[in-house]
Amino acid sequence: MRIRIDGTRAEIIDALFRLRLHFTVIGVSRAYPDRARPHHWRIYLTTSRKPPT
């Protein structure tokens, strides 16, 4: 599954920690600047479901 995250660096890091609780992160793109909003970034994640424990 591919997920897009927009926000400041702190918001993106917080979202990554929360997503890792439920998904296995396979790949992360580089951070793309959001030209409409200063200090905001966009990244793309490739994830898969975590195996049941």
LOPAMAR-592933 format. One record per residue: residue in one letter; x, y, z of N, C-alpha, C, O in turn. Coordinates in steps of 0.2 Angstrom, whole numbers, plus 5000, padded with zeros to 4 digits. Layout:
N
AXYZXYZXYZXYZ/...
//
This chain:
53
M500449945000500050005000500550065000501050065003/R500250114997500650174996500350235000499750244999/I500650265004500350315009500750385008501350385008/R500350445007500650505007500550545014500050545016/I501150575016501150605022501350685021501850695018/D500950725023501050805022501150835029500750815034/G501650875030501650915036502350945038502750935033/T502450965044503050985046503450925047503250875047/R504150935049504550875050504350845057504350785057/A504150875062503850845068503250805067503150755069/E502750835063502150795061502350735057501950685058/I502750735052502950675048503250625053503050565052/I503750645057504050595062503550565066503550505067/D503050605069502550575073502050525069501950475072/A501950545063501550495059501850435058501550385057/L502550435056502950375055502950335061502850275060/F503050355067503050315073502350285074502250225075/R501750315073501150295073500950235068500650185070/L501150255062501050205057501450135058501250085056/R502050145060502450085061502150035067502349975067/L501650065071501350015075500849965072500749915074/H500649985066500149945062500349915056500049865053/F500849945053501149925046501849915046502249945050/T502149875042502849865041503049915035502749915030/V503449965036503650015032504249975027504749965030/I504149975021504549945016505049995013505649985012/G504750055011505150105008504850175010504350185011/V505350225010505150295011505550335006506150325004/S505150385003505450424998505750485001505750495007/R506150524997506450585000505850635001505350624999/A506050685005505550735007505550785002506050815000/Y504950794999504850844994504550914997504050905001/P504750974996504551034999503851044996503651034990/D503351075000502751094998502751174997502851215001/R502751194991502851264989502351304991502451364992/A501751284992501151324994501251345002501051395004/R501551305006501651315013502351305015502651255014/P502651365018503351355020503451305026502951305030/H503951275026504151225031503751165032503651135037/H503351155026502951095025503251045020503551065015/W503250985021503550935017503050875015502550875019/R503250835010502850785008503250725007503750725004/I503050665010503450605009502950545007502350555008/Y503150495003502750445001503050375005503650365005/L502650335008502850275011502550215007502050215004/T502950165007502750095004502650055010503150045014/T502050025011501949985017501649915016501349905010/S501649875020501249815020501049795027501249835032/R500549755028500249735034500749705038501149665036/K500749715045501149675050500849605050500249595050/P501249555051500949485052500649485059500849515064/P500149445060499849445066500249415072500649365070/T500249435078500649415083500249375088500549345093/
//
